[in-house]
Amino acid sequence: MATRHLLADLADAYAQRAGCVAAFESVGGVEAERRVEQGEAFDVVVLAAPAIDRLAAGGHVDGTGRVDVARSAMAIAIPAGAPKPNVVDDAAVRAAVLGARAIGISTGPSGTHVARLLERWGIAGAVAPRLVQAPPGVPVGTLVARGDVALGFQQLSELIGLPGIDVVDTLPPGVQSVTVFSAAIGRHSPRAAAAAAFLRWLASAETADAKRRHGMAPA
């Protein structure tokens, strides 16, 4: 889901540039990987790099033609208008988490990273009752906007422009986790040549501005 707005924009741009239509269906990463593993037909899949590696190892995608599409940093969000916590460093983020009445995380890489941070900080047990995991495919920002949580952690690209929230900042270097999103071609795609041309374009310098506009960086 972190790449859905970016991919929609790039698909439109590619159609105008090359006359080749690419239509993406965006779902939660866990669900996407499951569907690919179960043999659903597709031409291209875009997921976090470790998931693409697993699918390639299982023979579900062609690992030889994979490309890295974008790098996505994590950010922190609060309900719109709420006082912004100090998140300048590791200790400040830990304090903000301890002081929040409820914390929202995802089922994807960002949620896994937060869980590891809580363990590292020694507060996993204390925070567990206040941890709210968004259902697959639901942005953490939705929980923040509804007031279900006071603090939300997710990819910046999933939080930018979401109504009802304020993005505090990206996570500081000591606790940041950058996800690389990669793309690969389906092992049995009948349009492998066209898909390969599209993937080369996705990874090209021509798409860099769009990636930055959506809160990501070229990979």
GROMACS elastic network, one bead per residue, 0.5 to 0.9 nm:
[ bonds ]
;  ai    aj funct       b0    kb
    1     4     6  0.52182   500
    1     5     6  0.83336   500
    1    26     6  0.57035   500
    1    27     6  0.57294   500
    1    28     6  0.55377   500
    1    29     6  0.68736   500
    1    47     6  0.89942   500
    1   137     6  0.63419   500
    1   138     6  0.83634   500
    1   139     6  0.79465   500
    1   158     6  0.73899   500
    2     5     6  0.77346   500
    2     6     6  0.83770   500
    2    26     6  0.89117   500
    2    28     6  0.87014   500
    2    29     6  0.89330   500
    2    72     6  0.82432   500
    2   139     6  0.86639   500
    2   154     6  0.87319   500
    2   155     6  0.64497   500
    2   156     6  0.82244   500
    2   157     6  0.58425   500
    2   158     6  0.52025   500
    2   159     6  0.89493   500
    3     6     6  0.53080   500
    3     7     6  0.59201   500
    3     8     6  0.84916   500
    3    26     6  0.81069   500
    3    46     6  0.81387   500
    3    47     6  0.85411   500
    3    70     6  0.87332   500
    3    72     6  0.89640   500
    3   157     6  0.72133   500
    3   158     6  0.78818   500
    3   181     6  0.80784   500
    3   214     6  0.85916   500
    3   216     6  0.89907   500
    4     7     6  0.52712   500
    4     8     6  0.61261   500
    4     9     6  0.87028   500
    4    24     6  0.79297   500
    4    25     6  0.81167   500
    4    26     6  0.57509   500
    4    27     6  0.85231   500
    4   158     6  0.86263   500
    5     8     6  0.51674   500
    5     9     6  0.63064   500
    5    10     6  0.86637   500
    5   157     6  0.82468   500
    5   158     6  0.85519   500
    5   214     6  0.74069   500
    6     9     6  0.52621   500
    6    10     6  0.61692   500
    6    11     6  0.85432   500
    6   157     6  0.84503   500
    6   210     6  0.69593   500
    6   211     6  0.65793   500
    6   213     6  0.85797   500
    6   214     6  0.61637   500
    6   216     6  0.89048   500
    7    11     6  0.58680   500
    7    12     6  0.85006   500
    7    23     6  0.89898   500
    7    24     6  0.72575   500
    7   202     6  0.88743   500
    8    11     6  0.51826   500
    8    12     6  0.63674   500
    8    13     6  0.87364   500
    8    22     6  0.88048   500
    8    23     6  0.77597   500
    8    24     6  0.69638   500
    9    12     6  0.52556   500
    9    13     6  0.62727   500
    9    14     6  0.86834   500
    9   210     6  0.77412   500
   10    14     6  0.59970   500
   10    15     6  0.85168   500
   10   202     6  0.75771   500
   10   207     6  0.74116   500
   10   210     6  0.75359   500
   11    14     6  0.51128   500
   11    15     6  0.62123   500
   11    16     6  0.87764   500
   11    20     6  0.87921   500
   11    21     6  0.70063   500
   11    22     6  0.54590   500
   11    23     6  0.68829   500
   11    24     6  0.79833   500
   12    15     6  0.52020   500
   12    16     6  0.65032   500
   12    17     6  0.87250   500
   12    21     6  0.76870   500
   12    22     6  0.78228   500
   12    23     6  0.88796   500
   13    16     6  0.52637   500
   13    17     6  0.61470   500
   13    18     6  0.85406   500
   14    18     6  0.56276   500
   14    19     6  0.70506   500
   14    20     6  0.67367   500
   14    21     6  0.73487   500
   14    22     6  0.78557   500
   14   198     6  0.77830   500
   14   201     6  0.82068   500
   14   202     6  0.89451   500
   15    18     6  0.54671   500
   15    21     6  0.50370   500
   15    22     6  0.72117   500
   16    19     6  0.56194   500
   16    20     6  0.78715   500
   16    21     6  0.86774   500
   17    20     6  0.80927   500
   18    21     6  0.84281   500
   20   194     6  0.81866   500
   20   198     6  0.86101   500
   22   195     6  0.89205   500
   22   198     6  0.85037   500
   24    44     6  0.88342   500
   24    45     6  0.89065   500
   26    29     6  0.86536   500
   26    32     6  0.80887   500
   26   137     6  0.81969   500
   27    30     6  0.83716   500
   27    31     6  0.65211   500
   27    32     6  0.60825   500
   27   136     6  0.76577   500
   27   137     6  0.53806   500
   27   138     6  0.89646   500
   28    31     6  0.53171   500
   28    32     6  0.61325   500
   28    33     6  0.87020   500
   28   107     6  0.80850   500
   28   108     6  0.76775   500
   28   135     6  0.87278   500
   28   138     6  0.77898   500
   29    32     6  0.50052   500
   29    33     6  0.61161   500
   29    34     6  0.85209   500
   29    47     6  0.64770   500
   29    48     6  0.77897   500
   29    51     6  0.84085   500
   29   107     6  0.82234   500
   29   108     6  0.64419   500
   29   109     6  0.89260   500
   29   136     6  0.77177   500
   29   137     6  0.78453   500
   30    33     6  0.53589   500
   30    34     6  0.62603   500
   30    35     6  0.87550   500
   30    51     6  0.88572   500
   30   107     6  0.76175   500
   30   108     6  0.71225   500
   30   136     6  0.73529   500
   31    34     6  0.50879   500
   31    35     6  0.61802   500
   31    36     6  0.86825   500
   31   136     6  0.74154   500
   31   137     6  0.84362   500
   32    35     6  0.52150   500
   32    36     6  0.63002   500
   32    37     6  0.86623   500
   32    45     6  0.82971   500
   32    46     6  0.89651   500
   32    47     6  0.80336   500
   33    36     6  0.52032   500
   33    37     6  0.61547   500
   33    38     6  0.86485   500
   33    45     6  0.88259   500
   33    47     6  0.78900   500
   33    51     6  0.69484   500
   33    52     6  0.83425   500
   33    55     6  0.75783   500
   34    37     6  0.50882   500
   34    38     6  0.61853   500
   34    39     6  0.88707   500
   35    38     6  0.51191   500
   35    39     6  0.66321   500
   35    40     6  0.57615   500
   36    39     6  0.53308   500
   36    40     6  0.53978   500
   36    41     6  0.76203   500
   36    42     6  0.80567   500
   36    45     6  0.82999   500
   36    55     6  0.77892   500
   36    60     6  0.68212   500
   36    61     6  0.85542   500
   36   186     6  0.86339   500
   37    40     6  0.75323   500
   37    55     6  0.70198   500
   37    58     6  0.79796   500
   37    59     6  0.89961   500
   37    60     6  0.64071   500
   38    60     6  0.89913   500
   39    42     6  0.89179   500
   39    60     6  0.75537   500
   41   186     6  0.76820   500
   41   188     6  0.79137   500
   41   189     6  0.75245   500
   42    45     6  0.74287   500
   42   185     6  0.81662   500
   42   186     6  0.59780   500
   42   187     6  0.89585   500
   42   188     6  0.82873   500
   42   189     6  0.64789   500
   43   184     6  0.84629   500
   43   185     6  0.56116   500
   43   187     6  0.82608   500
   43   188     6  0.79732   500
   43   189     6  0.50158   500
   43   190     6  0.76025   500
   43   191     6  0.66885   500
   43   192     6  0.69810   500
   43   195     6  0.65366   500
   44    61     6  0.84434   500
   44   183     6  0.67613   500
   44   184     6  0.56628   500
   44   186     6  0.56850   500
   44   189     6  0.81875   500
   44   192     6  0.87670   500
   44   195     6  0.66651   500
   44   196     6  0.88509   500
   44   199     6  0.83870   500
   45    52     6  0.81404   500
   45    61     6  0.82497   500
   45   182     6  0.82838   500
   45   183     6  0.55137   500
   45   184     6  0.56432   500
   45   185     6  0.65551   500
   45   186     6  0.72245   500
   46    49     6  0.85939   500
   46    52     6  0.76915   500
   46    69     6  0.82879   500
   46   181     6  0.66099   500
   46   182     6  0.55752   500
   46   184     6  0.67752   500
   47    50     6  0.81167   500
   47    51     6  0.61693   500
   47    52     6  0.61240   500
   47   180     6  0.85180   500
   47   181     6  0.53897   500
   47   182     6  0.56888   500
   47   183     6  0.65223   500
   47   184     6  0.88512   500
   48    51     6  0.54963   500
   48    52     6  0.65370   500
   48    53     6  0.88818   500
   48   108     6  0.89439   500
   48   109     6  0.78278   500
   48   179     6  0.65100   500
   48   180     6  0.57965   500
   48   182     6  0.59307   500
   48   183     6  0.85304   500
   49    52     6  0.50957   500
   49    53     6  0.61996   500
   49    54     6  0.87445   500
   49    68     6  0.76257   500
   49   179     6  0.76966   500
   49   180     6  0.56966   500
   49   181     6  0.53588   500
   49   182     6  0.50843   500
   49   183     6  0.80382   500
   50    54     6  0.63026   500
   50    55     6  0.87257   500
   50   180     6  0.86746   500
   50   181     6  0.88391   500
   50   182     6  0.87366   500
   51    54     6  0.50743   500
   51    55     6  0.62412   500
   51    56     6  0.85797   500
   51   182     6  0.87995   500
   52    55     6  0.50626   500
   52    56     6  0.60655   500
   52    57     6  0.85332   500
   52    61     6  0.77605   500
   52    63     6  0.79332   500
   52    66     6  0.83236   500
   52   181     6  0.86940   500
   52   182     6  0.67326   500
   52   183     6  0.71707   500
   52   184     6  0.71579   500
   53    56     6  0.51068   500
   53    57     6  0.61299   500
   53    58     6  0.86161   500
   53    61     6  0.89880   500
   53    63     6  0.74177   500
   54    57     6  0.50803   500
   54    58     6  0.62260   500
   54    59     6  0.87280   500
   54    60     6  0.87644   500
   55    58     6  0.50555   500
   55    59     6  0.62905   500
   55    60     6  0.51965   500
   55    61     6  0.58934   500
   55    62     6  0.86570   500
   55    63     6  0.83194   500
   56    59     6  0.50796   500
   56    60     6  0.57361   500
   56    62     6  0.60196   500
   56    63     6  0.50276   500
   56    64     6  0.86760   500
   56   184     6  0.84432   500
   56   187     6  0.88292   500
   57    60     6  0.76710   500
   57    61     6  0.82993   500
   57    63     6  0.79005   500
   58    61     6  0.79239   500
   59    62     6  0.71062   500
   59    63     6  0.83433   500
   59   187     6  0.70187   500
   60    63     6  0.89120   500
   60   185     6  0.89307   500
   60   186     6  0.64616   500
   60   187     6  0.56351   500
   60   188     6  0.84020   500
   61    64     6  0.89172   500
   61    66     6  0.86408   500
   61   184     6  0.61301   500
   61   185     6  0.55674   500
   61   188     6  0.81104   500
   62    65     6  0.60843   500
   62    66     6  0.70283   500
   62   184     6  0.62438   500
   62   185     6  0.55357   500
   62   186     6  0.61569   500
   62   187     6  0.51801   500
   62   188     6  0.87689   500
   63    66     6  0.53129   500
   63    67     6  0.89360   500
   63   184     6  0.65107   500
   63   185     6  0.78156   500
   63   187     6  0.88325   500
   64    67     6  0.89681   500
   64   184     6  0.83844   500
   65   183     6  0.85996   500
   65   184     6  0.62629   500
   65   185     6  0.69592   500
   65   196     6  0.70498   500
   65   199     6  0.84526   500
   66   182     6  0.68656   500
   66   183     6  0.54886   500
   66   185     6  0.70468   500
   66   196     6  0.86920   500
   66   199     6  0.78588   500
   67   181     6  0.88392   500
   67   182     6  0.55830   500
   67   183     6  0.54123   500
   67   184     6  0.66249   500
   67   199     6  0.67017   500
   67   200     6  0.73253   500
   67   202     6  0.82676   500
   67   203     6  0.65090   500
   68    71     6  0.83349   500
   68   180     6  0.68530   500
   68   181     6  0.60595   500
   68   183     6  0.63455   500
   68   184     6  0.89958   500
   68   202     6  0.86109   500
   68   203     6  0.64374   500
   68   218     6  0.85502   500
   68   219     6  0.57104   500
   69   180     6  0.74125   500
   69   181     6  0.56350   500
   69   182     6  0.51859   500
   69   183     6  0.66398   500
   69   199     6  0.82557   500
   69   202     6  0.61256   500
   69   203     6  0.51060   500
   69   204     6  0.85895   500
   69   211     6  0.89616   500
   69   217     6  0.89332   500
   69   218     6  0.67024   500
   69   219     6  0.55648   500
   70   179     6  0.82970   500
   70   180     6  0.58476   500
   70   181     6  0.54331   500
   70   182     6  0.72356   500
   70   202     6  0.89237   500
   70   203     6  0.78232   500
   70   208     6  0.87362   500
   70   211     6  0.69644   500
   70   216     6  0.63234   500
   70   217     6  0.55901   500
   71   178     6  0.63088   500
   71   179     6  0.56700   500
   71   181     6  0.63334   500
   71   211     6  0.87227   500
   71   216     6  0.56534   500
   71   217     6  0.50549   500
   71   218     6  0.60756   500
   71   219     6  0.52329   500
   72   155     6  0.62822   500
   72   156     6  0.70224   500
   72   157     6  0.71508   500
   72   177     6  0.84707   500
   72   178     6  0.53518   500
   72   179     6  0.50915   500
   72   180     6  0.63067   500
   72   181     6  0.75745   500
   72   215     6  0.72123   500
   72   217     6  0.65569   500
   72   218     6  0.89920   500
   72   219     6  0.89663   500
   73   110     6  0.89949   500
   73   154     6  0.84877   500
   73   155     6  0.57450   500
   73   156     6  0.60584   500
   73   157     6  0.81344   500
   73   170     6  0.69572   500
   73   171     6  0.78312   500
   73   176     6  0.70922   500
   73   177     6  0.62092   500
   73   179     6  0.64629   500
   73   180     6  0.89604   500
   73   215     6  0.79757   500
   73   216     6  0.69530   500
   73   217     6  0.85589   500
   74   110     6  0.68072   500
   74   153     6  0.68899   500
   74   154     6  0.53907   500
   74   156     6  0.53007   500
   74   157     6  0.84203   500
   74   169     6  0.88389   500
   74   170     6  0.57030   500
   74   171     6  0.59919   500
   74   176     6  0.65153   500
   74   177     6  0.63029   500
   74   178     6  0.66520   500
   74   179     6  0.82907   500
   75   152     6  0.82338   500
   75   153     6  0.58975   500
   75   154     6  0.57757   500
   75   155     6  0.59089   500
   75   156     6  0.50136   500
   75   157     6  0.87877   500
   75   159     6  0.78384   500
   75   167     6  0.70905   500
   75   168     6  0.73848   500
   75   169     6  0.56509   500
   75   171     6  0.53451   500
   75   176     6  0.84884   500
   76    87     6  0.86606   500
   76   151     6  0.68559   500
   76   152     6  0.55543   500
   76   154     6  0.67988   500
   76   155     6  0.85990   500
   76   156     6  0.79020   500
   76   159     6  0.85014   500
   76   166     6  0.86566   500
   76   167     6  0.59174   500
   76   168     6  0.55443   500
   76   169     6  0.58477   500
   76   170     6  0.61788   500
   76   171     6  0.68270   500
   77    80     6  0.87249   500
   77    84     6  0.89750   500
   77   140     6  0.87730   500
   77   141     6  0.69662   500
   77   144     6  0.71861   500
   77   150     6  0.82828   500
   77   151     6  0.58389   500
   77   153     6  0.65473   500
   77   154     6  0.81984   500
   77   159     6  0.73101   500
   77   165     6  0.64121   500
   77   166     6  0.55866   500
   77   168     6  0.54770   500
   77   169     6  0.76305   500
   78    81     6  0.81501   500
   78    82     6  0.65534   500
   78    83     6  0.82722   500
   78    84     6  0.73552   500
   78    85     6  0.88396   500
   78   141     6  0.82255   500
   78   144     6  0.60697   500
   78   145     6  0.78244   500
   78   147     6  0.89121   500
   78   149     6  0.81281   500
   78   150     6  0.57550   500
   78   151     6  0.50913   500
   78   152     6  0.63943   500
   78   164     6  0.87915   500
   78   165     6  0.56410   500
   78   166     6  0.54210   500
   78   167     6  0.65047   500
   78   168     6  0.69060   500
   79    82     6  0.56190   500
   79    83     6  0.88428   500
   79   141     6  0.85981   500
   79   144     6  0.54639   500
   79   145     6  0.54281   500
   79   146     6  0.79638   500
   79   147     6  0.66223   500
   79   149     6  0.82811   500
   79   150     6  0.65831   500
   79   151     6  0.77957   500
   79   164     6  0.60926   500
   79   166     6  0.60200   500
   79   167     6  0.87575   500
   80    83     6  0.88472   500
   80   144     6  0.86651   500
   80   145     6  0.72619   500
   80   163     6  0.81126   500
   80   164     6  0.51132   500
   80   167     6  0.85679   500
   81    84     6  0.83655   500
   81   164     6  0.86474   500
   81   165     6  0.78076   500
   81   166     6  0.71374   500
   82   150     6  0.86715   500
   82   165     6  0.88165   500
   82   166     6  0.80798   500
   84    87     6  0.87557   500
   84   166     6  0.85550   500
   84   167     6  0.89672   500
   84   168     6  0.62830   500
   85    92     6  0.82981   500
   85    93     6  0.82951   500
   85    96     6  0.62362   500
   85   168     6  0.75916   500
   86    89     6  0.83265   500
   86    92     6  0.58474   500
   86    93     6  0.70864   500
   86    95     6  0.85735   500
   86    96     6  0.70893   500
   86   168     6  0.86861   500
   87    90     6  0.75464   500
   87    91     6  0.81270   500
   87    94     6  0.84479   500
   87    95     6  0.86139   500
   87    96     6  0.72565   500
   87   168     6  0.80009   500
   87   169     6  0.75692   500
   87   170     6  0.87095   500
   87   171     6  0.72709   500
   87   172     6  0.71880   500
   88    91     6  0.82446   500
   88    92     6  0.60486   500
   88    93     6  0.72655   500
   88   169     6  0.88801   500
   88   171     6  0.81056   500
   88   172     6  0.61840   500
   89    92     6  0.52835   500
   89    93     6  0.63113   500
   89    94     6  0.87074   500
   89   171     6  0.80476   500
   89   172     6  0.54656   500
   89   173     6  0.75804   500
   89   174     6  0.67725   500
   89   175     6  0.78618   500
   90    93     6  0.53672   500
   90    94     6  0.62896   500
   90    95     6  0.87312   500
   90   171     6  0.86638   500
   90   172     6  0.69443   500
   90   173     6  0.82208   500
   90   174     6  0.57791   500
   90   175     6  0.60331   500
   91    94     6  0.51123   500
   91    95     6  0.61947   500
   91    96     6  0.86673   500
   92    95     6  0.50606   500
   92    96     6  0.61747   500
   92    97     6  0.86799   500
   93    96     6  0.50044   500
   93    97     6  0.62372   500
   93    98     6  0.86671   500
   93   171     6  0.80938   500
   93   172     6  0.84501   500
   93   175     6  0.84741   500
   94    97     6  0.51809   500
   94    98     6  0.62733   500
   94    99     6  0.86705   500
   94   117     6  0.87172   500
   94   118     6  0.81905   500
   94   121     6  0.72896   500
   94   123     6  0.87741   500
   95    98     6  0.50820   500
   95    99     6  0.61343   500
   95   100     6  0.86780   500
   96    99     6  0.51144   500
   96   100     6  0.61739   500
   96   151     6  0.83072   500
   97   100     6  0.52920   500
   97   101     6  0.84861   500
   97   102     6  0.83865   500
   97   103     6  0.70876   500
   97   127     6  0.79424   500
   97   151     6  0.74685   500
   98   101     6  0.81827   500
   98   123     6  0.80911   500
   98   126     6  0.83055   500
   98   127     6  0.70105   500
   99   102     6  0.88809   500
  100   103     6  0.66190   500
  100   130     6  0.82895   500
  100   149     6  0.81894   500
  100   150     6  0.59636   500
  100   151     6  0.65225   500
  101   130     6  0.65120   500
  101   149     6  0.71326   500
  101   150     6  0.62736   500
  101   151     6  0.82901   500
  102   127     6  0.84886   500
  102   129     6  0.83734   500
  102   131     6  0.59394   500
  102   132     6  0.69291   500
  102   148     6  0.73301   500
  102   150     6  0.54967   500
  102   151     6  0.66473   500
  102   152     6  0.86780   500
  103   127     6  0.83767   500
  103   130     6  0.60951   500
  103   132     6  0.59248   500
  103   133     6  0.84098   500
  103   144     6  0.87856   500
  103   148     6  0.86593   500
  103   149     6  0.53110   500
  103   150     6  0.61303   500
  103   152     6  0.56995   500
  103   153     6  0.78229   500
  104   111     6  0.85698   500
  104   130     6  0.86093   500
  104   131     6  0.61107   500
  104   133     6  0.57833   500
  104   134     6  0.68663   500
  104   140     6  0.59372   500
  104   141     6  0.82203   500
  104   143     6  0.68935   500
  104   144     6  0.73353   500
  104   148     6  0.82293   500
  104   149     6  0.57746   500
  104   150     6  0.77719   500
  104   151     6  0.61353   500
  104   153     6  0.62014   500
  104   154     6  0.85147   500
  105   108     6  0.85529   500
  105   110     6  0.71893   500
  105   112     6  0.84468   500
  105   114     6  0.73217   500
  105   115     6  0.87054   500
  105   131     6  0.73595   500
  105   132     6  0.63062   500
  105   134     6  0.62588   500
  105   139     6  0.89718   500
  105   140     6  0.60644   500
  105   151     6  0.89364   500
  105   152     6  0.61476   500
  105   153     6  0.54220   500
  105   154     6  0.66198   500
  106   109     6  0.76727   500
  106   110     6  0.63151   500
  106   112     6  0.78869   500
  106   132     6  0.85311   500
  106   133     6  0.54840   500
  106   134     6  0.52786   500
  106   135     6  0.74265   500
  106   136     6  0.74738   500
  106   137     6  0.88568   500
  106   138     6  0.81659   500
  106   139     6  0.73602   500
  106   140     6  0.61018   500
  106   152     6  0.89156   500
  106   153     6  0.75401   500
  106   154     6  0.66260   500
  107   110     6  0.76347   500
  107   111     6  0.55147   500
  107   112     6  0.72315   500
  107   133     6  0.66424   500
  107   134     6  0.67947   500
  107   135     6  0.70624   500
  107   136     6  0.60890   500
  107   137     6  0.86284   500
  108   111     6  0.54913   500
  108   112     6  0.65147   500
  108   113     6  0.88575   500
  108   136     6  0.81087   500
  108   154     6  0.87415   500
  109   112     6  0.50850   500
  109   113     6  0.61732   500
  109   114     6  0.87628   500
  109   154     6  0.86981   500
  109   155     6  0.88810   500
  109   177     6  0.87675   500
  109   179     6  0.72497   500
  110   113     6  0.50568   500
  110   114     6  0.63335   500
  110   115     6  0.87540   500
  110   153     6  0.70109   500
  110   154     6  0.54779   500
  110   155     6  0.66177   500
  110   177     6  0.74978   500
  110   178     6  0.87313   500
  110   179     6  0.81209   500
  111   114     6  0.51650   500
  111   115     6  0.63007   500
  111   116     6  0.87300   500
  111   133     6  0.78671   500
  111   153     6  0.73858   500
  111   154     6  0.72055   500
  112   115     6  0.51775   500
  112   116     6  0.63775   500
  112   117     6  0.87661   500
  113   116     6  0.51194   500
  113   117     6  0.62562   500
  113   118     6  0.87847   500
  113   175     6  0.89382   500
  113   176     6  0.87804   500
  113   177     6  0.69959   500
  114   118     6  0.62572   500
  114   119     6  0.86887   500
  114   153     6  0.76058   500
  115   118     6  0.52187   500
  115   119     6  0.64481   500
  115   120     6  0.87326   500
  115   124     6  0.73332   500
  116   119     6  0.50993   500
  116   120     6  0.61389   500
  116   121     6  0.86007   500
  116   124     6  0.85850   500
  117   121     6  0.60407   500
  117   122     6  0.84772   500
  117   123     6  0.88164   500
  117   124     6  0.83418   500
  117   175     6  0.74905   500
  118   121     6  0.51184   500
  118   122     6  0.61286   500
  118   123     6  0.53578   500
  118   125     6  0.84339   500
  118   127     6  0.78336   500
  119   122     6  0.50535   500
  119   123     6  0.62573   500
  119   124     6  0.51627   500
  119   125     6  0.83887   500
  120   123     6  0.78600   500
  120   124     6  0.83269   500
  121   124     6  0.76259   500
  122   125     6  0.78568   500
  122   126     6  0.86111   500
  123   126     6  0.52166   500
  123   127     6  0.60698   500
  123   128     6  0.84030   500
  124   127     6  0.53291   500
  124   128     6  0.58469   500
  125   128     6  0.52884   500
  125   129     6  0.79331   500
  126   129     6  0.71967   500
  126   130     6  0.83534   500
  127   130     6  0.54534   500
  127   131     6  0.63291   500
  128   131     6  0.51851   500
  128   132     6  0.85874   500
  129   132     6  0.83246   500
  130   149     6  0.85835   500
  131   149     6  0.85444   500
  132   143     6  0.85843   500
  132   148     6  0.83223   500
  132   149     6  0.73592   500
  133   136     6  0.88384   500
  133   140     6  0.78479   500
  134   137     6  0.79973   500
  134   138     6  0.58769   500
  134   139     6  0.67764   500
  134   140     6  0.57195   500
  134   142     6  0.85035   500
  134   143     6  0.72031   500
  135   138     6  0.55195   500
  135   139     6  0.82446   500
  135   140     6  0.87608   500
  136   139     6  0.82604   500
  138   141     6  0.83629   500
  138   142     6  0.70379   500
  138   143     6  0.85353   500
  139   142     6  0.54668   500
  139   143     6  0.74390   500
  139   154     6  0.79828   500
  139   158     6  0.65883   500
  139   159     6  0.77458   500
  140   143     6  0.53620   500
  140   144     6  0.65545   500
  140   145     6  0.88372   500
  140   149     6  0.89669   500
  140   152     6  0.60608   500
  140   153     6  0.69479   500
  140   154     6  0.64916   500
  140   158     6  0.81300   500
  140   159     6  0.79644   500
  141   145     6  0.60042   500
  141   146     6  0.85201   500
  141   152     6  0.65497   500
  141   153     6  0.82695   500
  141   154     6  0.79433   500
  141   158     6  0.75350   500
  141   159     6  0.58987   500
  141   162     6  0.69090   500
  141   163     6  0.86027   500
  141   164     6  0.82764   500
  141   165     6  0.67993   500
  142   145     6  0.50862   500
  142   146     6  0.61770   500
  142   147     6  0.86130   500
  142   148     6  0.86016   500
  142   162     6  0.79969   500
  142   163     6  0.86323   500
  142   164     6  0.82190   500
  142   165     6  0.84405   500
  143   146     6  0.52457   500
  143   147     6  0.62909   500
  143   148     6  0.51273   500
  143   149     6  0.59356   500
  143   150     6  0.87187   500
  143   152     6  0.78281   500
  144   147     6  0.51813   500
  144   148     6  0.59451   500
  144   149     6  0.51487   500
  144   150     6  0.62093   500
  144   151     6  0.67300   500
  144   152     6  0.62245   500
  144   164     6  0.76583   500
  144   165     6  0.65045   500
  145   148     6  0.76410   500
  145   149     6  0.82931   500
  145   162     6  0.83640   500
  145   163     6  0.70910   500
  145   165     6  0.53635   500
  145   166     6  0.89836   500
  146   149     6  0.78411   500
  146   164     6  0.76832   500
  147   150     6  0.65796   500
  149   152     6  0.68455   500
  153   156     6  0.87172   500
  153   171     6  0.89692   500
  154   157     6  0.83344   500
  154   158     6  0.68335   500
  154   159     6  0.71858   500
  155   158     6  0.54668   500
  155   159     6  0.68540   500
  155   170     6  0.88404   500
  155   178     6  0.85825   500
  155   179     6  0.83572   500
  155   215     6  0.85295   500
  155   216     6  0.88949   500
  156   159     6  0.51815   500
  156   160     6  0.61435   500
  156   167     6  0.82287   500
  156   169     6  0.87352   500
  156   170     6  0.70958   500
  156   214     6  0.82681   500
  156   215     6  0.57555   500
  156   216     6  0.75317   500
  157   160     6  0.55619   500
  157   161     6  0.88133   500
  157   214     6  0.55048   500
  157   216     6  0.64166   500
  158   161     6  0.83908   500
  158   162     6  0.77785   500
  158   214     6  0.86458   500
  158   215     6  0.84839   500
  159   162     6  0.56128   500
  159   165     6  0.80358   500
  159   166     6  0.85031   500
  159   167     6  0.69951   500
  159   215     6  0.88877   500
  160   163     6  0.88950   500
  160   166     6  0.87316   500
  160   167     6  0.73425   500
  160   214     6  0.73055   500
  160   215     6  0.70824   500
  161   165     6  0.84491   500
  161   166     6  0.89105   500
  162   165     6  0.64213   500
  162   166     6  0.84168   500
  163   166     6  0.83780   500
  167   170     6  0.80898   500
  169   172     6  0.83379   500
  170   173     6  0.89700   500
  170   176     6  0.77356   500
  171   174     6  0.80606   500
  171   175     6  0.62307   500
  171   177     6  0.79866   500
  172   175     6  0.58146   500
  172   176     6  0.56848   500
  173   176     6  0.50718   500
  173   177     6  0.83160   500
  180   219     6  0.69653   500
  181   219     6  0.81231   500
  182   219     6  0.88053   500
  183   199     6  0.70490   500
  183   202     6  0.88376   500
  184   187     6  0.89281   500
  184   195     6  0.87350   500
  184   196     6  0.83998   500
  184   199     6  0.76852   500
  185   188     6  0.83902   500
  185   189     6  0.70421   500
  185   192     6  0.66959   500
  185   195     6  0.66034   500
  185   196     6  0.71264   500
  185   199     6  0.84452   500
  186   189     6  0.51272   500
  186   190     6  0.89196   500
  186   192     6  0.77169   500
  187   192     6  0.85112   500
  188   191     6  0.87764   500
  188   192     6  0.80689   500
  189   192     6  0.54205   500
  189   195     6  0.84650   500
  190   193     6  0.84510   500
  191   194     6  0.54749   500
  191   195     6  0.60649   500
  191   196     6  0.86146   500
  192   196     6  0.59906   500
  192   197     6  0.86503   500
  193   196     6  0.51381   500
  193   197     6  0.63996   500
  193   198     6  0.87396   500
  194   197     6  0.52133   500
  194   198     6  0.63144   500
  194   199     6  0.87610   500
  195   198     6  0.50450   500
  195   199     6  0.61879   500
  195   200     6  0.86717   500
  196   199     6  0.50882   500
  196   200     6  0.62309   500
  196   201     6  0.86871   500
  197   200     6  0.52117   500
  197   201     6  0.64217   500
  197   202     6  0.87946   500
  198   201     6  0.51380   500
  198   202     6  0.62403   500
  198   203     6  0.88575   500
  199   203     6  0.63716   500
  199   204     6  0.86389   500
  200   203     6  0.53431   500
  200   204     6  0.62666   500
  201   205     6  0.82015   500
  201   206     6  0.74256   500
  201   207     6  0.74502   500
  202   205     6  0.85030   500
  202   206     6  0.81756   500
  202   207     6  0.63392   500
  202   208     6  0.89821   500
  203   206     6  0.83031   500
  203   207     6  0.71574   500
  203   208     6  0.84173   500
  203   218     6  0.76196   500
  203   219     6  0.74253   500
  204   207     6  0.59498   500
  204   208     6  0.73697   500
  204   218     6  0.85587   500
  205   208     6  0.52638   500
  205   209     6  0.83105   500
  205   218     6  0.78197   500
  206   209     6  0.74354   500
  206   210     6  0.86073   500
  207   210     6  0.55537   500
  207   211     6  0.65237   500
  207   218     6  0.79551   500
  208   211     6  0.51865   500
  208   212     6  0.64070   500
  208   213     6  0.87123   500
  208   216     6  0.89760   500
  208   217     6  0.70515   500
  208   218     6  0.55156   500
  208   219     6  0.89879   500
  209   212     6  0.51910   500
  209   213     6  0.61464   500
  209   214     6  0.87438   500
  209   217     6  0.85597   500
  209   218     6  0.85536   500
  210   213     6  0.50090   500
  210   214     6  0.63711   500
  210   215     6  0.89029   500
  210   216     6  0.85402   500
  210   217     6  0.89952   500
  211   214     6  0.52586   500
  211   215     6  0.65451   500
  211   216     6  0.50114   500
  211   217     6  0.55577   500
  211   218     6  0.63863   500
  212   215     6  0.51403   500
  212   217     6  0.53081   500
  212   218     6  0.75741   500
  213   216     6  0.72741   500
  213   217     6  0.88815   500
  214   217     6  0.86132   500
  216   219     6  0.89366   500
